[in-house]
Amino acid sequence: MENEKKKVANEWLKQVVPLIQQRIKKLKVEDTGELYRSIKATVEELSGGDVYRATIAYEYYGIFPHFGVGNGVDKGGGAAAKLAGSGRKEKPWLKAVARESYVFQEIMTSKFADDAQMKLSKGTGGANKINMKF
């Protein structure tokens, strides 16, 4: 059962990373491509293989364009920036991560609902990680 969970998680992550990268490109989150290339996904065994954790990690600064802040500019860019039309706008690329985390929970629950020990939870592993234990 555990190997099957890990296999399903790895297959899901192989599909999700390109979806997240596509969202970054679509929203034109950055120019350098560093955030795009930083998206990494892993599946780890915890508790001797009884529990697994799927993690999607990205560069720390990726959170700032999501909320439209950064580099000394608060959300909206202040009154002067708004008048000049140069205020930062949110680029909510992390919504793709949240949406796919929910999809992952649904997949794992439907596939392994009979596994009485399965506990699926989502949480953050810091500002630049999404952890999902199953």
Beta strands, then each sheet from edge to edge (+ up, - down):
strand 1: 40-46
strand 2: 51-57
strand 3: 121-124
strand 4: 129-133
sheet 1: 1+ 2- 4+ 3-
end
